[in-house]
Amino acid sequence: MICICLVIGLVLRWTKRLPDTASKVMGGWVINVALPAAALRSVHDLTLQPAWWLAAATPWIGVILAILILVPLCRALGWSRHRTGALLLVAGWGNTSFVGLPMITAFAGSQWLGLGIVIDLFGSYLALSTLGLAIATIADAGHLHLRTIVKRIATFPPFIAILIAFATNHLGRPEWLSQTIDALADTLTPLALAAVGFALRFDRLAGHLLLPLGVGLVCRLFVAPLAIFLMYVGLGHVGDPESKVAILEMAMPPMLGASIIAMDHDLEPDLVALLIGVGVPLSMLTAWGWWSFIASW
């Protein structure tokens, strides 16, 4: 599915069957419809375990780590705020849902999908709907305007959906409503990947984007999971199943939702698309390597 949808986006651009603004339209659907529906679907009837909260915090830790590393590095290299914002969004957030959940099933077993959903929703989604949107706004506008940021977060559809999902977690839903939410949520992966594929330009890989591409992927695929691994080592819980799932989720490729937000704010769309296009297939190998490493503890 991942490869097919990326290729569909590429083919649609190469054949010029869609206008140049098509990725914006597809991204608009993802942000305003598919992401909220995915949040509503994930939370329903979810039972939380107390031991899962540290794992749910790991995406937040990963984002803070990315800020601490990438902001001074980008300044030292003289990169623009748009490039810095793009790297923070795409390298700071991992794809803990449609790549991460199948990885959990394959490596840890389907019994840990509940923990994966908690990490995705309370970690990645919630951080993206608040901190991620603030980063995108500051990188786009060039300054911190607290009222504007708070307004955007409060009116951000995925954030509203998370609040609704919390409030209605254990309420029954009629079958037609559940089917509608599922159908809308299922559009997230194909449309987000098609939007990225539409913006993907491999001809720029060897140019000035090669260094920031490497920086983003190293931060996302190696530094983030290593930091969480060392955290669990320090806490003495590195052998626990919860820690292994959390480390695996932190080894995921860049998050599609974060990439859509970055492109929606015109934060170096070419770089963002390359980080997804290269990072997703590369993560198939690196995630296996991380799981082989942590499974031995």
N, C-alpha and C positions, 0 to 999 in steps of 0.2 A: 504493500500500500504506500509506504513512504517513498520508495523509488519511483513507482508508477505516477504518483501525484506530482512529484518534482519534474518528471519528464513531461507530463501533460502541460505544466506551466511553461516549460522550455519550448515545447512544440507550438503552443499557442502564440508565443512571442515571435518565434522564427517564421511562422506562417502568416503573421500579421492578421490573424483572425479576430483579434480583440484590440481595442484602442490602447494607446500607451498608458492610460490611466486605469487600466483594468486591475492592476495589483492594489490600487487604492480602494477600489470598489469591493474587491474580495476581502481586503483587510478590514474594511468598514463592517462587513457582514460578520466577520470573526469576532471583532471587538463588541459589537452591539447586540449580536444574536447568539452566536455559537458559544462563546466563552461564558456568558451568563447561564445558558442552558446547561452547559457542562457542570457548572458549579451547583445548580439546582439538582442535577442528577446525582452528583457525587455524595452530597451530604445526606440525602434522604435515607432514613433508617440506619444511619451509621452509629455504631456503638464505640465510644472512645475508651481506650485503656490508659490508666495513669502513666504507665511506663513509656507510652508513645510520645509524650510531650517533648522530650528532649530531641527525639528524632524529627518531630515536626518543626523544631526550631532551627535545624541544620540549614535549610535554604536561606533563612535570615542571616545566619552566621556566614554563609558563603557569599552573600551579597555584600555584607560589611567588609569581608576580607577582600573582595574585588575592588571596593572603593579605596581601601587602604593601600592596595598595590597599584591599581591602574591610574588613579588620579595623579599621584606624584610622578609615575613613569611617563604618562602622556605629557605632563608639563615639561619633564626633562627632555623629551624627544621633540617638543615644540608642536605637538598635534593640537588640532582645533577642538573646541568644546563639543562640536557635533561628532567628531570621531571618538572622543572620550565618552560621550553619552552612549553612542552605539556600542562600544566595547563593554561598558558597564552593564547595559541591558542584556546583551546577547551572551557575554561571558559570565555575568553574575547570576543568571538564572538557567537552571538545567531543565531539560524536557522530562519532568517527573511523571507525566501522564501517559501519552500515547507511545512513547518509547520506553519510559521507565516501568510502567505497569507490566507490559509483556516481558521485560527483562526480569522483573521480580518473579513472575510465574515460571520463567525458564530456569532461573538459577536457584531461587530460594523456595519456590513452591507457591501455589495459589492461596494457601492458607494465610500468607502475609500480604495479600492484596489490600486488606483493610488498612494496614499500616501505611502502605504506599499511597492510598487515597488521602489519608490524614496528612502525610508529608506534602502531597501535591496541593491540597486545598488550604490547610492552615499555614503551610510554609510558602510554597511557590506562588499560588494564586493570590493569597492575601498580601504577601510582600509585593507582588507585581501591581496589585490594585491600589497600593498606597505608596510605598517607597519607589517602586518602578515608575509609576506615573509622575511622581515628583522629580525623579532624575530626568525623565524625558522632557518635562516642562522646562526645567532649569537649563538643560542642554540646548533646547530649541530657542528659548527667549534670551538666554545669556545672563539672567539675574534671578534672584530669589524673591518672588512675590507671594508671600504666605497666603493671602486671601485667595489669589487665583489658584494656587495649588490645592488648597482645601476645597474650593468650589469644584475643581475638576475631579478630585477624588470622590467627593460626595455625590457627584452626578455621573461617575464612571459606571457604566452598566454592569461589568463583572463584580464590582464592589457592592452595588445594590443587591445583586443576585445572591452574594454570599450572606449579606444581612438577612435577606428573606429566607435563605436556606437554613440559617441558624434558628430563626424564629419558628419555622415550620418543620423542623427536622423529623419529628415523630408523628406528625399528623398524616392521616390517610389521604391518598390522592385517588381521584377517579381514574379508571384505566385510560380513558381518552386523553387525560392531561399527562399522565406518565408517558404514553406513547408519543405525544406531541413533543414533550421535552426531550425524549430520547432521539427522536428524528432530527430535531434542531441541533442537539449536541453532537450527533454523528457527522454533521457537516464541518465540524471544526478542523479535523485532520486534513481531509482532502482540499478544502478551500485555503487553509493557511499554507499548506505545502505548495499548492498551485500558485498562490500569490508569490511565494518565495522563488519558485521555479521561474515564474514570469520575469522576476527581477534579476535572476541569476545571470552573471556575465563571466564565464570562465576565461574569456579573452583578456580579462584584467588581472588574472591571477598572478602573472609574472611581473606585473608593473608595481606601482607604488603601494598597492594594497597587500603585498606579500608579507611584509613585516608586521603590520597590525593584525593580519589574519593569523600569523604564527603566535603572536602575543595573546590574542583572544582564545585560541584553541588550547594553548598550554595552560592558561589560567583556568579554563573551563574543565578540561579533561584530566588534568594532572594535579594542579595546585589545590583546587577545591576539594577533591576527594582525599588528597593527602592530609590537608588540614583537619578534616573531620576524623580521619583515621587517628591522627596524633592526639586529637581531643579525647577520643574514646580510650586510647592507650593511657593517657594521663588520668582518666577517671577509673581505669581498671575494668572497663566493660567492653573491651574490643571483641571478645569472644561471644557476646550475647547476640542472639538472632536479630534483635532490634537494631543493634549497631551495624551489623552487616548489611541489612536492608538500607539503612540511612546512608552508609558509605557508597553502596551501589547506586542509589538515587543521585548522590552528589557527583557521580562519574558520568552522568547523562550528558548528551550533547546540548547545544543551545536550545532554549525554549522557544517554540513557535510563537506563543502569545507575546513574549517580549520582543521578538523580531518584528512582529506586526506593529507593535506600538512604536518601535524605533523607526520603521519605514513610514508610519503615519505622521511622524514628526519630522520627516526628511533628515534623519540622522544617518548619513552615508548609506543609502539603500544598497549600493553595490557591495560594500563591505559586509553589511548585515546578511545579504543573500549568500555571499561566499562562505561566511561562517556557518550558515545552516547547511549549504550544499556540500561543503567539505566535512563539517563536523559530524553530521548525522551518520554517514557511512563509516567514517573513521572510528566513531564511538562503538560500533559493533565489535571492533577488535580491542579497543582500550577497556571497555566495560568488562569483557571476558577476562582480560588480564587482571583487572582489579579484583574481580570475584575470585579468581584462582588464588590471588594473594591473600585476601582476607579470609577465605574459606579454610586456610591452613591454621588459623589462630584458634 
